Amino acid sequence: MTAARMPRPGRAADLTVEVAPYPRASVGDVIVEVHAAAFTPGELDWEPTYVDRAGRDRSPAIPARDVSGVVVELGFGTNPSDLRIGDRVLGMIDRYRDGAAAEFVAVEGRDLALVPDGIDHVQAASLPMSGLTAWQGLVVHGGLAAGQRVLIHGAGGAVGTLAVQLARNAGAEVIGTGRARDRQAVLDAGASSFLDLAEGALESLSGSMDLVFDMIGGEVLARSIELIAPGGTLVSIAAPPPAQPADGRAVYFIVEPNRDQLTELANLLATGAIRLPEATVHPLTEAPKAFADKENGVPGKFVLQHKP
């Protein structure tokens, strides 16, 4: 099969499109014929991209954690009542496995959800990691509830815009932060107000936020500790918070696959309760260019499309 592979941790210049072995379905796996795959730029440097859970080397490695496609094989132990050959599926692939920048990929069946009618493969591939990160940050770790004041750092990104929509739909008052260029997109997503971090207005929120969801880290994360109201929560995906709030808690987490959560997100997308920004689409053969563009700071979600 054709796949994009990396020989070692590095940059997009090391990524090549080449012939790779067809994947093998382990117990509980399914083989998915990939129609579309999405990625995050940091994948090429992540240690788990190149090793398995026992730490054994598995390079050259195939990146792209998000997949949408069609089930073509069921491995031993896969519950046929969950998935069938021919099902349209989407999912986030475990980070210690080869990804979806290939014609076919082996995925744990429990990590896949059905693609609802009306959703195409590019949309479906754009959802899993961003959607699950937003859901787990707000709902699972943040305890999102109606009536809360929620601050989302990096609200103009792929995770951020979904987080704004989920918090708005839950009945929270949402404040988004980011660069000035993100203002309108964040407000359009449902934030009640926007703060340009370059203008440094965080101190005005001191002690008033029930939930802060951080995707930036560094100084922004450190300053956010003082923003937490009594009983509130600071959640970060960028780095472990450097301290706990005086009368609250701070959490760092790494997103994990979850079928039930992904099914809920896919249904929200299908009904229009959440929406995704239009993705930049490249064919699989242009994977090195797509990764290079993200390394160079081109904004937006990038999807590799192998089949329509």
C-alpha positions in Angstrom: 0.0 0.0 0.0 1.0 3.7 -0.3 1.8 5.5 3.0 3.6 8.5 4.3 6.4 7.4 6.7 9.0 9.0 9.0 12.3 7.2 9.6 12.9 9.0 13.0 11.6 12.0 15.0 12.1 15.1 13.0 10.5 17.5 10.7 8.3 17.3 7.6 11.4 17.4 5.3 12.1 13.8 6.5 8.6 12.5 5.6 8.4 10.4 2.5 5.5 8.8 0.6 6.5 5.2 -0.3 5.3 1.6 -0.5 4.7 0.2 3.0 3.4 -3.2 4.3 -0.3 -3.8 4.5 -1.3 -3.6 8.2 -2.1 -6.7 10.3 -5.2 -6.8 12.4 -4.4 -7.8 16.0 -7.0 -9.1 18.5 -9.9 -6.6 18.6 -8.6 -4.6 15.6 -10.4 -3.7 12.4 -8.7 -2.8 9.1 -10.0 0.5 7.7 -9.7 1.6 4.1 -8.7 5.2 4.7 -10.7 7.9 2.9 -9.4 10.8 4.9 -6.9 11.4 7.7 -6.1 14.4 9.8 -3.0 15.3 11.9 -1.4 17.7 14.3 2.0 19.1 13.5 3.6 17.8 16.7 3.1 14.2 15.8 6.4 14.0 14.0 8.3 14.7 17.2 6.2 12.6 19.6 8.1 9.7 21.0 5.0 7.4 20.9 4.8 7.9 17.1 7.9 5.7 16.8 7.5 3.0 19.6 4.9 0.7 20.9 3.6 0.6 24.4 6.4 -1.7 25.5 8.9 0.9 24.2 10.0 -1.2 21.2 11.0 0.7 18.1 8.5 0.5 15.2 10.0 3.0 12.8 9.6 4.0 10.0 6.3 5.3 11.4 3.1 6.4 9.7 1.6 9.6 11.2 -1.9 11.0 11.3 -4.0 10.1 14.4 -7.4 10.9 13.0 -9.1 8.6 10.5 -12.3 8.3 8.5 -12.9 5.5 6.2 -14.7 2.1 5.6 -14.2 -1.1 7.5 -12.8 -3.8 5.2 -11.6 -6.5 7.7 -12.6 -7.6 11.2 -9.9 -9.0 13.4 -10.4 -11.9 15.8 -12.3 -10.8 18.9 -14.0 -7.8 17.3 -17.7 -7.8 18.2 -19.5 -8.1 14.9 -22.6 -6.4 16.5 -20.4 -3.2 17.0 -18.9 -3.0 13.5 -19.5 -4.7 10.2 -17.5 -4.8 7.0 -18.7 -1.8 4.9 -19.4 0.5 7.9 -18.3 4.1 7.5 -16.3 4.9 10.6 -14.3 7.6 12.2 -11.9 7.5 15.1 -8.7 8.7 16.9 -5.9 6.1 16.6 -3.9 5.2 19.7 -0.7 7.3 19.7 1.5 4.1 20.1 0.3 2.7 16.7 0.8 3.6 13.1 -1.6 6.3 11.9 -3.8 6.9 8.9 -1.5 8.6 6.4 -1.9 5.5 4.4 -4.3 3.6 2.2 -5.2 1.2 5.0 -4.8 1.3 8.8 -5.3 -1.1 11.7 -7.4 0.5 14.5 -8.8 -0.9 17.7 -12.5 -1.5 17.0 -13.5 0.0 20.4 -11.9 3.4 19.3 -14.2 3.8 16.2 -17.6 5.3 15.9 -20.0 5.2 13.0 -20.1 8.2 10.7 -23.6 9.7 10.7 -25.5 10.2 7.4 -24.8 13.6 5.8 -21.2 13.8 7.1 -18.5 13.3 4.5 -15.1 11.7 5.2 -13.2 15.0 5.3 -15.5 16.4 8.0 -15.4 13.1 9.9 -11.6 13.0 9.9 -11.5 16.6 11.1 -13.4 15.8 14.3 -11.9 13.0 16.5 -8.8 14.5 18.2 -10.1 18.1 18.3 -13.6 17.1 19.4 -12.4 14.6 22.0 -9.9 17.0 23.4 -12.5 19.7 23.8 -15.0 17.3 25.3 -12.6 15.7 27.8 -11.1 19.0 28.8 -14.5 20.7 29.5 -16.8 17.9 30.5 -14.7 15.1 31.9 -11.9 17.1 33.6 -13.6 20.5 33.9 -17.1 19.5 35.1 -18.7 21.9 32.6 -22.2 23.0 33.8 -24.9 25.6 32.8 -24.4 29.0 34.3 -20.6 28.8 34.6 -18.2 31.4 33.4 -15.7 29.6 31.1 -12.5 31.0 29.7 -10.9 29.3 26.7 -7.3 30.1 25.8 -6.5 29.5 22.2 -10.2 29.7 21.2 -9.4 30.3 17.5 -7.8 26.9 17.0 -9.4 23.6 16.0 -9.9 22.5 19.6 -10.7 26.0 20.8 -13.6 26.6 18.4 -15.2 23.3 19.3 -14.7 24.0 23.0 -16.4 27.4 22.6 -19.4 25.7 20.9 -19.7 22.9 23.5 -19.5 25.4 26.4 -22.1 27.6 24.8 -24.4 24.7 24.1 -24.1 23.7 27.8 -25.4 27.1 28.9 -22.1 28.6 30.0 -20.9 32.2 29.5 -17.9 31.8 27.3 -14.9 34.1 27.0 -12.3 33.3 24.3 -8.7 34.4 24.0 -6.2 34.3 21.2 -4.7 36.5 18.6 -6.5 39.5 17.1 -7.1 37.6 13.8 -9.1 35.0 15.7 -11.7 37.5 17.2 -14.5 37.2 14.7 -14.2 33.4 14.4 -14.4 33.0 18.2 -17.4 35.3 18.5 -19.1 33.5 15.6 -18.5 30.2 17.4 -20.6 31.5 20.3 -18.2 33.3 22.7 -19.8 36.3 24.5 -16.5 38.2 24.4 -12.9 37.9 23.2 -9.7 39.0 24.7 -6.6 39.6 22.6 -3.7 38.2 24.7 -1.3 40.7 23.1 -3.2 43.4 24.9 -2.8 41.7 28.3 -6.3 42.0 29.9 -6.3 38.7 31.9 -6.0 40.4 35.3 -9.5 41.9 35.0 -10.8 38.4 35.3 -9.0 37.6 38.5 -10.9 35.2 40.7 -14.0 35.1 38.5 -13.7 32.1 36.3 -15.4 28.8 37.1 -13.5 26.9 34.4 -10.4 27.8 32.4 -9.4 25.6 29.5 -5.8 26.3 28.4 -4.2 25.3 25.1 -1.3 27.7 25.2 0.8 27.0 28.3 3.7 29.1 29.5 3.0 32.5 31.0 -0.7 32.3 30.0 -1.1 29.1 31.9 0.8 30.4 35.0 -1.3 33.7 35.0 -4.5 31.7 34.7 -4.1 30.2 38.2 -5.2 33.5 39.7 -8.3 33.6 37.5 -10.0 30.6 39.2 -13.0 31.4 41.3 -13.6 29.4 44.6 -14.3 25.8 43.6 -13.3 26.4 40.0 -11.0 24.3 37.8 -8.1 25.1 35.5 -7.6 22.4 32.8 -4.6 22.4 30.4 -3.5 20.3 27.5 -0.3 22.3 27.0 1.6 21.5 30.2 1.1 20.6 33.8 -0.1 23.7 35.7 2.8 25.1 37.9 0.6 25.4 41.0 -2.9 24.7 42.3 -5.4 27.6 42.7 -5.9 28.7 46.2 -9.5 27.4 46.4 -9.8 25.2 43.3 -8.0 22.6 41.3 -5.7 22.4 38.3 -5.5 19.4 35.9 -3.3 18.4 33.0 -4.4 15.6 30.7 -3.6 13.9 27.4 -6.6 13.1 25.2 -7.6 9.4 24.9 -9.8 7.6 22.3 -13.4 7.1 23.5 -16.2 5.7 21.3 -19.2 7.0 23.3 -17.9 10.5 23.4 -17.0 10.4 19.8 -20.5 9.1 18.9 -22.0 12.0 20.8 -19.8 14.5 19.0 -20.5 13.0 15.6 -24.2 13.3 16.3 -23.8 16.9 17.3 -22.0 17.6 14.1 -24.7 15.8 12.0 -27.5 17.8 13.6 -25.7 21.1 13.2 -25.3 21.7 17.0 -21.6 22.1 16.4 -19.8 22.9 13.2 -16.2 22.6 11.9 -14.3 25.2 9.9 -13.5 24.2 6.4 -10.4 22.1 6.2 -7.4 22.4 3.8 -7.4 19.2 1.9 -4.3 17.5 0.3 -4.0 14.2 -1.5 -2.0 11.5 0.5 0.8 12.0 -2.0 1.2 15.6 -0.8 1.6 14.6 2.9 5.1 16.1 3.2 3.8 19.5 1.9 0.8 19.4 4.2 3.0 18.7 7.3 5.5 21.4 6.1 2.7 24.0 5.8 1.6 23.3 9.4 5.2 23.5 10.6 5.4 26.9 8.9 2.4 28.2 10.8 -0.3 28.0 8.1 -3.5 28.1 10.2 -6.5 25.8 10.0 -7.1 22.0 10.0 -5.3 20.0 7.4 -6.7 16.7 6.0 -5.1 14.1 3.7 -7.7 12.7 1.4 -7.1 9.4 -0.3 -10.6 8.5 -1.6 -13.8 10.6 -1.7 
